[in-house]
Amino acid sequence: NNHLSPQINDRINYLQDALKRLEADANRHKHRLLENASLLQFMWKADVVESWISEKLHQLRTDDLGHNLLSVQNLLTRHETFEAGLNNFEHEGIRSVTDLKEELVSTNRANTSNEQREKIQARHELVWNNWQKLLQTSGLRREKLKKAEDRFRNIEELFLRFAKKASAFNSWFENAEEDLTDPVKCNSLEEIRALIDAHDRFKTVLEEARYDFDELKAS
């Protein structure tokens, strides 16, 4: 029978409505916070991945292909280790950021708006393109090193063949020089004729040796 009851009821109803509005505002605020947290988490991970990719691309900006077979083989070994690191990072970094992207853009996730999804998709595409660029650049570096290895190996094989021929020619030359400087001792005309015949044969061999020598110089 309180004459103020209507006013009290109106006040209670007002406060209840205000509380509902406050709860709705709090839920919307929480939703926005979760959206921003998810986006920031993804962007941070994408930044880490891109920083790693950028560092590796910088390492590949070199024209050093070695100066001999051993040095280029050492560079190839280092590049194999480099590519093993890429393979590990594909599992630890690229797949991780891709999985997070898939989770955030999933239509079943209520905390991600369409605008956030578009930002995440665009950022992931940039990361993925840079990753593909890194793989391509690494592959080109490997091909260049392989070609350099083949070239230096061919040079070494040519040098070994040259050294072998040069050694054989030098031995022949020393023997020929020794024969030509030996004192001539003949006790008969037949011995003189035999020496002349031998010398004529030597001149023929000398022409062949000159041909071999010219071939040796050309190699």
C-alpha positions in Angstrom: 0.0 0.0 0.0 3.1 2.2 -0.4 2.1 5.1 -2.5 5.7 5.2 -3.9 5.5 1.7 -5.3 4.9 2.7 -8.9 7.9 5.0 -8.8 10.0 2.2 -7.2 8.9 -0.3 -9.8 9.7 2.2 -12.6 13.1 2.7 -11.1 13.8 -1.0 -10.8 12.7 -1.6 -14.4 14.9 1.3 -15.6 17.9 -0.2 -13.7 17.2 -3.6 -15.1 17.1 -2.3 -18.6 20.3 -0.3 -17.9 22.0 -3.4 -16.6 21.0 -5.4 -19.7 22.4 -2.6 -21.9 25.6 -2.6 -19.9 25.9 -6.3 -20.2 25.4 -6.1 -24.0 28.0 -3.3 -24.3 30.4 -5.4 -22.2 29.9 -8.4 -24.5 30.4 -6.3 -27.6 33.5 -4.8 -26.1 34.8 -8.3 -25.2 34.1 -9.4 -28.8 36.1 -6.5 -30.2 38.9 -7.2 -27.8 39.0 -10.8 -28.9 38.9 -9.8 -32.5 41.9 -7.4 -32.0 43.8 -9.9 -30.0 43.4 -12.6 -32.7 44.5 -10.1 -35.4 47.4 -8.9 -33.4 48.5 -12.5 -32.6 48.4 -13.4 -36.3 50.1 -10.1 -37.4 52.9 -10.6 -34.8 53.5 -14.2 -36.0 53.5 -13.0 -39.7 56.0 -10.3 -38.8 58.3 -12.9 -37.2 58.1 -15.2 -40.2 58.6 -12.4 -42.7 61.6 -11.1 -40.8 63.2 -14.6 -41.0 62.5 -14.8 -44.7 64.0 -11.4 -45.3 67.2 -12.4 -43.4 67.5 -15.6 -45.5 67.0 -13.7 -48.8 69.7 -11.3 -47.7 72.1 -14.2 -47.2 71.4 -15.4 -50.8 72.4 -12.0 -52.2 76.0 -13.1 -53.0 77.9 -13.7 -56.2 80.5 -15.9 -54.5 80.7 -19.2 -56.5 84.1 -20.2 -55.3 87.5 -20.1 -57.0 88.3 -23.8 -57.3 86.6 -27.2 -56.9 87.2 -27.4 -53.2 85.8 -24.0 -52.4 82.7 -24.5 -54.5 82.1 -27.9 -52.9 82.3 -26.2 -49.5 79.8 -23.6 -50.6 77.5 -26.4 -51.8 77.7 -28.1 -48.4 76.8 -24.8 -46.7 73.9 -24.4 -49.1 72.6 -27.9 -48.4 72.6 -26.9 -44.7 70.8 -23.7 -45.6 68.1 -25.6 -47.5 67.7 -28.0 -44.6 67.0 -25.0 -42.5 64.3 -23.9 -45.0 62.7 -27.3 -44.8 62.6 -27.2 -41.0 61.2 -23.6 -41.0 58.5 -24.7 -43.5 57.1 -27.0 -40.7 57.8 -24.7 -37.8 57.0 -21.3 -39.2 55.1 -21.4 -42.5 52.7 -24.1 -41.5 52.2 -22.6 -38.1 51.2 -19.2 -39.5 49.0 -20.9 -42.1 47.2 -23.0 -39.5 46.6 -19.9 -37.5 45.2 -18.1 -40.5 42.9 -21.0 -41.3 41.7 -21.0 -37.7 41.0 -17.2 -37.7 39.2 -17.0 -41.0 37.1 -20.0 -40.3 33.4 -19.2 -40.8 32.7 -21.0 -37.5 34.7 -18.5 -35.5 32.4 -15.8 -34.2 35.2 -13.6 -32.9 36.5 -12.7 -36.4 34.7 -10.1 -38.5 34.7 -10.1 -42.3 37.0 -7.1 -42.3 39.5 -9.0 -40.0 39.3 -12.0 -42.3 40.2 -9.9 -45.3 43.2 -8.4 -43.5 44.4 -11.8 -42.3 44.0 -13.3 -45.8 45.9 -10.4 -47.4 48.7 -10.6 -44.9 49.1 -14.4 -45.3 49.2 -14.1 -49.0 52.1 -11.6 -48.7 54.0 -14.0 -46.4 53.3 -16.9 -48.7 54.5 -15.0 -51.8 57.8 -14.0 -50.0 58.3 -17.6 -48.9 57.9 -18.8 -52.5 60.4 -16.1 -53.6 62.9 -17.4 -51.0 62.5 -21.0 -52.2 63.0 -19.9 -55.9 66.0 -17.8 -55.0 67.5 -20.7 -53.1 67.0 -23.1 -56.0 68.7 -20.7 -58.4 71.6 -20.4 -56.0 71.9 -24.2 -55.9 71.8 -24.4 -59.7 74.6 -21.8 -60.0 76.8 -23.6 -57.5 76.2 -26.9 -59.3 77.2 -25.4 -62.7 80.3 -23.8 -61.0 81.2 -27.3 -59.5 80.9 -28.9 -63.0 83.1 -26.1 -64.5 85.8 -26.4 -61.9 85.7 -30.2 -62.1 86.2 -30.0 -65.8 89.1 -27.6 -65.4 90.8 -30.0 -62.9 90.3 -33.0 -65.2 91.9 -31.0 -68.0 94.7 -30.0 -65.8 95.4 -33.6 -64.8 95.4 -34.7 -68.4 97.7 -31.8 -69.2 100.1 -32.8 -66.3 100.1 -36.4 -67.4 100.9 -35.5 -71.1 103.5 -32.9 -70.0 105.2 -35.4 -67.7 105.4 -38.0 -70.6 106.7 -35.4 -73.0 109.3 -34.2 -70.5 110.6 -37.7 -70.0 110.8 -38.3 -73.8 112.6 -34.9 -74.2 115.2 -35.7 -71.5 115.9 -39.1 -73.0 116.2 -37.6 -76.5 118.4 -34.8 -75.3 120.7 -37.4 -73.6 120.9 -39.5 -76.8 121.8 -36.4 -78.8 124.5 -35.3 -76.5 126.2 -38.7 -76.2 129.6 -38.8 -77.9 129.5 -40.4 -81.3 131.8 -43.5 -81.5 131.9 -45.5 -84.6 134.3 -48.3 -85.6 132.9 -48.9 -89.0 131.0 -47.5 -91.9 128.1 -49.7 -91.1 127.9 -48.2 -87.6 127.9 -44.7 -89.1 125.1 -45.6 -91.5 123.1 -47.2 -88.7 123.4 -44.0 -86.6 122.3 -41.9 -89.7 119.3 -44.2 -90.1 118.5 -43.9 -86.4 118.8 -40.1 -86.6 116.5 -40.0 -89.6 114.0 -42.0 -87.6 114.5 -39.7 -84.7 113.6 -36.7 -86.9 110.3 -38.4 -87.8 109.7 -39.0 -84.2 110.6 -35.4 -83.5 107.9 -34.1 -85.9 105.4 -36.3 -84.0 106.7 -34.9 -80.8 106.3 -31.3 -82.1 102.7 -32.1 -83.0 102.2 -33.5 -79.5 103.8 -30.4 -78.0 101.5 -28.1 -80.0 98.5 -30.1 -78.9 99.8 -29.8 -75.3 100.0 -26.0 -75.6 96.5 -25.8 -77.1 95.0 -27.8 -74.2 
